[in-house]
Amino acid sequence: MKVYRTLYSSKKCATCEYWGAMRQVRRSIVESEEWGVCSNRRTLNYGREKSYRDSCSRYMRWIVLER
């Protein structure tokens, strides 16, 4: 289980569209067993520490993906 810390006030967010088993455990910590292809409404991303400025939902986080 990987744990990713996020900045709650950063307004950076994205959502994983499939295979991710992700959930927000607390306000600023997200646990994920596996990361898939993550995206927001406009862009697909493959990389490390990608972030988007958008209106955020419960999936607010920094994304860390393997290349």
MOPAC internal coordinates of N, CA, C and O (Angstrom, degrees):
PM7 1SCF
backbone

  N    0.0000 0     0.00 0     0.00 0    0    0    0
  C    1.4625 1     0.00 0     0.00 0    1    0    0
  C    1.5252 1   110.08 1     0.00 0    2    1    0
  O    1.2310 1   120.72 1   -60.03 1    3    2    1
  N    1.3058 1   116.22 1   119.97 1    3    2    1
  C    1.4587 1   120.56 1   178.18 1    5    3    2
  C    1.5172 1   109.58 1   -93.98 1    6    5    3
  O    1.2310 1   120.96 1   -35.96 1    7    6    5
  N    1.3232 1   115.78 1   144.04 1    7    6    5
  C    1.4581 1   120.52 1   178.96 1    9    7    6
  C    1.5211 1   109.16 1  -117.89 1   10    9    7
  O    1.2310 1   121.05 1   -52.18 1   11   10    9
  N    1.3205 1   115.59 1   127.82 1   11   10    9
  C    1.4567 1   121.00 1  -179.79 1   13   11   10
  C    1.5181 1   109.45 1  -115.66 1   14   13   11
  O    1.2310 1   120.77 1   -50.95 1   15   14   13
  N    1.3254 1   116.12 1   129.05 1   15   14   13
  C    1.4546 1   119.91 1   177.19 1   17   15   14
  C    1.5225 1   109.42 1   -90.94 1   18   17   15
  O    1.2310 1   120.80 1   -36.79 1   19   18   17
  N    1.3117 1   116.08 1   143.21 1   19   18   17
  C    1.4598 1   120.12 1   178.84 1   21   19   18
  C    1.5141 1   110.09 1  -128.10 1   22   21   19
  O    1.2310 1   121.05 1   -19.79 1   23   22   21
  N    1.3169 1   115.60 1   160.21 1   23   22   21
  C    1.4586 1   120.27 1   173.36 1   25   23   22
  C    1.5146 1   107.59 1   -97.72 1   26   25   23
  O    1.2310 1   120.74 1   -65.09 1   27   26   25
  N    1.3236 1   116.19 1   114.91 1   27   26   25
  C    1.4538 1   120.29 1  -173.52 1   29   27   26
  C    1.5235 1   111.90 1   -64.71 1   30   29   27
  O    1.2310 1   120.54 1   150.56 1   31   30   29
  N    1.3261 1   116.58 1   -29.44 1   31   30   29
  C    1.4616 1   120.22 1  -175.86 1   33   31   30
  C    1.5216 1   112.61 1   -92.90 1   34   33   31
  O    1.2310 1   120.15 1  -177.24 1   35   34   33
  N    1.3381 1   117.32 1     2.76 1   35   34   33
  C    1.4612 1   119.98 1  -173.79 1   37   35   34
  C    1.5169 1   112.57 1   -78.28 1   38   37   35
  O    1.2310 1   120.20 1   163.34 1   39   38   37
  N    1.3480 1   117.21 1   -16.66 1   39   38   37
  C    1.4618 1   121.82 1  -179.20 1   41   39   38
  C    1.5185 1   112.19 1    58.51 1   42   41   39
  O    1.2310 1   119.98 1  -154.15 1   43   42   41
  N    1.3044 1   117.64 1    25.85 1   43   42   41
  C    1.4603 1   121.54 1   177.00 1   45   43   42
  C    1.5138 1   107.47 1  -102.23 1   46   45   43
  O    1.2310 1   120.18 1   -47.09 1   47   46   45
  N    1.3190 1   117.26 1   132.91 1   47   46   45
  C    1.4537 1   118.24 1  -175.46 1   49   47   46
  C    1.5120 1   112.09 1  -156.08 1   50   49   47
  O    1.2310 1   121.15 1   -18.93 1   51   50   49
  N    1.3193 1   115.40 1   161.07 1   51   50   49
  C    1.4549 1   121.99 1   174.03 1   53   51   50
  C    1.5121 1   107.37 1  -164.67 1   54   53   51
  O    1.2310 1   120.37 1   -14.08 1   55   54   53
  N    1.3193 1   116.90 1   165.92 1   55   54   53
  C    1.4562 1   120.09 1   178.62 1   57   55   54
  C    1.5176 1   109.95 1  -129.00 1   58   57   55
  O    1.2310 1   120.84 1   -33.69 1   59   58   57
  N    1.3194 1   115.99 1   146.31 1   59   58   57
  C    1.4591 1   119.82 1   175.36 1   61   59   58
  C    1.5115 1   108.63 1   -88.87 1   62   61   59
  O    1.2310 1   120.59 1   -49.14 1   63   62   61
  N    1.3143 1   116.48 1   130.86 1   63   62   61
  C    1.4472 1   120.08 1  -175.17 1   65   63   62
  C    1.5190 1   112.37 1   -81.19 1   66   65   63
  O    1.2310 1   119.27 1   149.70 1   67   66   65
  N    1.3105 1   118.99 1   -30.30 1   67   66   65
  C    1.4541 1   119.60 1   178.79 1   69   67   66
  C    1.5221 1   111.30 1  -155.95 1   70   69   67
  O    1.2310 1   120.53 1   -15.66 1   71   70   69
  N    1.3152 1   116.60 1   164.34 1   71   70   69
  C    1.4568 1   127.84 1  -178.07 1   73   71   70
  C    1.5012 1   112.11 1    34.61 1   74   73   71
  O    1.2310 1   120.51 1   -88.33 1   75   74   73
  N    1.3291 1   116.63 1    91.67 1   75   74   73
  C    1.4484 1   118.67 1   179.86 1   77   75   74
  C    1.5076 1   113.62 1  -153.13 1   78   77   75
  O    1.2310 1   120.00 1   154.28 1   79   78   77
  N    1.3247 1   117.61 1   -25.72 1   79   78   77
  C    1.4584 1   122.17 1   179.69 1   81   79   78
  C    1.5184 1   111.46 1    43.63 1   82   81   79
  O    1.2310 1   120.97 1  -130.74 1   83   82   81
  N    1.3213 1   115.75 1    49.26 1   83   82   81
  C    1.4543 1   119.97 1  -175.48 1   85   83   82
  C    1.5101 1   111.05 1  -103.44 1   86   85   83
  O    1.2310 1   121.22 1   -30.37 1   87   86   85
  N    1.3212 1   115.27 1   149.63 1   87   86   85
  C    1.4443 1   119.68 1   172.85 1   89   87   86
  C    1.5147 1   109.21 1  -153.92 1   90   89   87
  O    1.2310 1   120.78 1   -27.61 1   91   90   89
  N    1.3155 1   116.11 1   152.39 1   91   90   89
  C    1.4511 1   120.00 1   177.25 1   93   91   90
  C    1.5172 1   108.04 1   -90.84 1   94   93   91
  O    1.2310 1   120.92 1   -67.01 1   95   94   93
  N    1.3177 1   115.84 1   112.99 1   95   94   93
  C    1.4524 1   120.85 1  -174.89 1   97   95   94
  C    1.5201 1   110.18 1   -77.62 1   98   97   95
  O    1.2310 1   121.09 1   131.49 1   99   98   97
  N    1.3200 1   115.52 1   -48.51 1   99   98   97
  C    1.4579 1   120.45 1   174.58 1  101   99   98
  C    1.5099 1   107.74 1  -132.94 1  102  101   99
  O    1.2310 1   120.67 1     2.35 1  103  102  101
  N    1.3014 1   116.32 1  -177.65 1  103  102  101
  C    1.4591 1   120.31 1  -173.51 1  105  103  102
  C    1.5262 1   112.20 1   -56.76 1  106  105  103
  O    1.2310 1   119.85 1   143.49 1  107  106  105
  N    1.3293 1   117.89 1   -36.51 1  107  106  105
  C    1.4649 1   118.99 1  -173.61 1  109  107  106
  C    1.5255 1   113.83 1  -121.94 1  110  109  107
  O    1.2310 1   120.19 1  -169.15 1  111  110  109
  N    1.3347 1   117.25 1    10.85 1  111  110  109
  C    1.4598 1   119.37 1  -179.85 1  113  111  110
  C    1.5230 1   110.37 1  -127.41 1  114  113  111
  O    1.2310 1   120.89 1   -47.84 1  115  114  113
  N    1.3136 1   115.90 1   132.16 1  115  114  113
  C    1.4593 1   121.35 1   179.27 1  117  115  114
  C    1.5214 1   109.11 1  -121.82 1  118  117  115
  O    1.2310 1   120.50 1   -47.01 1  119  118  117
  N    1.3202 1   116.65 1   132.99 1  119  118  117
  C    1.4553 1   120.36 1   175.42 1  121  119  118
  C    1.5175 1   109.60 1  -107.46 1  122  121  119
  O    1.2310 1   120.77 1   -40.44 1  123  122  121
  N    1.3276 1   116.13 1   139.56 1  123  122  121
  C    1.4597 1   120.00 1   179.56 1  125  123  122
  C    1.5149 1   109.88 1  -146.09 1  126  125  123
  O    1.2310 1   120.64 1   -45.52 1  127  126  125
  N    1.3164 1   116.38 1   134.48 1  127  126  125
  C    1.4536 1   120.00 1   177.72 1  129  127  126
  C    1.5206 1   111.03 1   -85.21 1  130  129  127
  O    1.2310 1   120.60 1   147.30 1  131  130  129
  N    1.3123 1   116.45 1   -32.70 1  131  130  129
  C    1.4592 1   120.04 1  -177.88 1  133  131  130
  C    1.5223 1   109.41 1  -153.61 1  134  133  131
  O    1.2310 1   120.86 1   -38.61 1  135  134  133
  N    1.3230 1   115.97 1   141.39 1  135  134  133
  C    1.4610 1   120.48 1   179.62 1  137  135  134
  C    1.5089 1   109.94 1  -108.84 1  138  137  135
  O    1.2310 1   121.00 1   -42.62 1  139  138  137
  N    1.3289 1   115.69 1   137.38 1  139  138  137
  C    1.4531 1   119.49 1   177.63 1  141  139  138
  C    1.5072 1   110.43 1  -108.51 1  142  141  139
  O    1.2310 1   120.69 1    36.15 1  143  142  141
  N    1.3173 1   116.29 1  -143.85 1  143  142  141
  C    1.4513 1   121.66 1   177.30 1  145  143  142
  C    1.5165 1   107.74 1   -85.47 1  146  145  143
  O    1.2310 1   121.02 1   -61.81 1  147  146  145
  N    1.3166 1   115.66 1   118.19 1  147  146  145
  C    1.4537 1   119.70 1  -176.86 1  149  147  146
  C    1.5187 1   110.89 1  -103.82 1  150  149  147
  O    1.2310 1   120.73 1   -33.62 1  151  150  149
  N    1.3034 1   116.21 1   146.38 1  151  150  149
  C    1.4544 1   119.68 1  -178.31 1  153  151  150
  C    1.5086 1   110.70 1  -158.74 1  154  153  151
  O    1.2310 1   121.21 1   -17.42 1  155  154  153
  N    1.3267 1   115.29 1   162.58 1  155  154  153
  C    1.4525 1   119.21 1   164.80 1  157  155  154
  C    1.5197 1   106.08 1  -110.00 1  158  157  155
  O    1.2310 1   119.63 1    19.99 1  159  158  157
  N    1.3245 1   118.31 1  -160.01 1  159  158  157
  C    1.4635 1   119.55 1  -176.39 1  161  159  158
  C    1.5253 1   112.76 1   -70.46 1  162  161  159
  O    1.2310 1   120.20 1   161.89 1  163  162  161
  N    1.3280 1   117.22 1   -18.11 1  163  162  161
  C    1.4508 1   118.87 1  -170.10 1  165  163  162
  C    1.5267 1   114.85 1  -112.01 1  166  165  163
  O    1.2310 1   120.12 1   154.38 1  167  166  165
  N    1.3256 1   117.38 1   -25.62 1  167  166  165
  C    1.4613 1   117.69 1  -168.29 1  169  167  166
  C    1.5207 1   112.46 1  -141.69 1  170  169  167
  O    1.2310 1   120.10 1   -37.34 1  171  170  169
  N    1.3160 1   117.41 1   142.66 1  171  170  169
  C    1.4584 1   122.48 1   168.73 1  173  171  170
  C    1.5238 1   108.19 1   -95.90 1  174  173  171
  O    1.2310 1   120.67 1   -34.71 1  175  174  173
  N    1.3116 1   116.33 1   145.29 1  175  174  173
  C    1.4592 1   119.84 1  -175.67 1  177  175  174
  C    1.5037 1   113.86 1  -134.74 1  178  177  175
  O    1.2310 1   121.20 1   -45.90 1  179  178  177
  N    1.3154 1   115.31 1   134.10 1  179  178  177
  C    1.4465 1   121.57 1   173.05 1  181  179  178
  C    1.5216 1   105.85 1  -128.96 1  182  181  179
  O    1.2310 1   120.31 1   -71.52 1  183  182  181
  N    1.3164 1   117.00 1   108.48 1  183  182  181
  C    1.4516 1   118.36 1  -177.24 1  185  183  182
  C    1.5076 1   111.80 1   169.15 1  186  185  183
  O    1.2310 1   120.40 1    14.27 1  187  186  185
  N    1.3011 1   116.83 1  -165.73 1  187  186  185
  C    1.4520 1   121.42 1  -178.65 1  189  187  186
  C    1.5241 1   111.49 1  -114.06 1  190  189  187
  O    1.2310 1   121.60 1   -39.74 1  191  190  189
  N    1.3225 1   114.54 1   140.26 1  191  190  189
  C    1.4584 1   121.91 1   177.28 1  193  191  190
  C    1.5234 1   112.84 1    48.80 1  194  193  191
  O    1.2310 1   121.40 1  -129.92 1  195  194  193
  N    1.3179 1   114.93 1    50.08 1  195  194  193
  C    1.4534 1   119.39 1   174.61 1  197  195  194
  C    1.5194 1   108.53 1   -83.40 1  198  197  195
  O    1.2310 1   120.23 1   -36.41 1  199  198  197
  N    1.3069 1   117.16 1   143.59 1  199  198  197
  C    1.4598 1   119.50 1   179.58 1  201  199  198
  C    1.5107 1   109.96 1  -142.53 1  202  201  199
  O    1.2310 1   121.43 1   -24.42 1  203  202  201
  N    1.3340 1   114.86 1   155.58 1  203  202  201
  C    1.4509 1   119.96 1  -179.31 1  205  203  202
  C    1.5009 1   109.89 1  -132.95 1  206  205  203
  O    1.2310 1   120.74 1   -37.37 1  207  206  205
  N    1.3223 1   116.20 1   142.63 1  207  206  205
  C    1.4493 1   119.59 1   176.46 1  209  207  206
  C    1.5196 1   107.07 1   -96.73 1  210  209  207
  O    1.2310 1   120.43 1   -63.97 1  211  210  209
  N    1.3047 1   116.79 1   116.03 1  211  210  209
  C    1.4517 1   121.49 1  -173.87 1  213  211  210
  C    1.5159 1   107.86 1  -162.25 1  214  213  211
  O    1.2310 1   120.28 1    -7.51 1  215  214  213
  N    1.3114 1   117.06 1   172.49 1  215  214  213
  C    1.4540 1   118.52 1   173.07 1  217  215  214
  C    1.5149 1   106.92 1   -71.82 1  218  217  215
  O    1.2310 1   120.51 1   -53.65 1  219  218  217
  N    1.3221 1   116.64 1   126.35 1  219  218  217
  C    1.4537 1   120.24 1  -168.39 1  221  219  218
  C    1.5163 1   112.67 1   -97.71 1  222  221  219
  O    1.2310 1   121.94 1   -31.53 1  223  222  221
  N    1.3120 1   113.88 1   148.47 1  223  222  221
  C    1.4515 1   120.75 1   175.67 1  225  223  222
  C    1.5213 1   108.45 1  -110.81 1  226  225  223
  O    1.2310 1   120.05 1    22.93 1  227  226  225
  N    1.3281 1   117.51 1  -157.07 1  227  226  225
  C    1.4510 1   120.40 1   179.25 1  229  227  226
  C    1.5154 1   112.28 1   -68.20 1  230  229  227
  O    1.2310 1   120.36 1   168.19 1  231  230  229
  N    1.3421 1   116.91 1   -11.81 1  231  230  229
  C    1.4568 1   119.78 1  -179.77 1  233  231  230
  C    1.5189 1   112.65 1   -92.52 1  234  233  231
  O    1.2310 1   120.34 1  -156.42 1  235  234  233
  N    1.3382 1   116.96 1    23.58 1  235  234  233
  C    1.4551 1   119.96 1   177.73 1  237  235  234
  C    1.5249 1   109.24 1   -62.01 1  238  237  235
  O    1.2310 1   120.00 1   -55.23 1  239  238  237
  N    1.3037 1   117.60 1   124.77 1  239  238  237
  C    1.4595 1   119.80 1  -178.24 1  241  239  238
  C    1.5233 1   111.01 1  -172.78 1  242  241  239
  O    1.2310 1   121.28 1   -14.32 1  243  242  241
  N    1.3094 1   115.15 1   165.68 1  243  242  241
  C    1.4554 1   121.30 1   161.67 1  245  243  242
  C    1.5143 1   106.49 1   -84.65 1  246  245  243
  O    1.2310 1   120.34 1   -42.75 1  247  246  245
  N    1.2984 1   116.96 1   137.25 1  247  246  245
  C    1.4580 1   120.12 1   179.10 1  249  247  246
  C    1.5227 1   109.06 1  -100.14 1  250  249  247
  O    1.2310 1   121.05 1   -44.96 1  251  250  249
  N    1.3145 1   115.59 1   135.04 1  251  250  249
  C    1.4575 1   119.86 1   173.24 1  253  251  250
  C    1.5218 1   107.94 1  -122.79 1  254  253  251
  O    1.2310 1   120.38 1   -65.42 1  255  254  253
  N    1.3148 1   116.87 1   114.58 1  255  254  253
  C    1.4651 1   121.71 1  -179.13 1  257  255  254
  C    1.5201 1   110.11 1  -118.37 1  258  257  255
  O    1.2310 1   121.44 1   -26.57 1  259  258  257
  N    1.3100 1   114.86 1   153.43 1  259  258  257
  C    1.4602 1   118.89 1   173.55 1  261  259  258
  C    1.5161 1   109.05 1   -85.00 1  262  261  259
  O    1.2310 1   120.46 1   -38.47 1  263  262  261
  N    1.3310 1   116.72 1   141.53 1  263  262  261
  C    1.4436 1   120.40 1  -179.62 1  265  263  262
  C    1.5062 1   110.53 1   -74.74 1  266  265  263
  O    1.2310 1   120.10 1   180.00 1  267  266  265

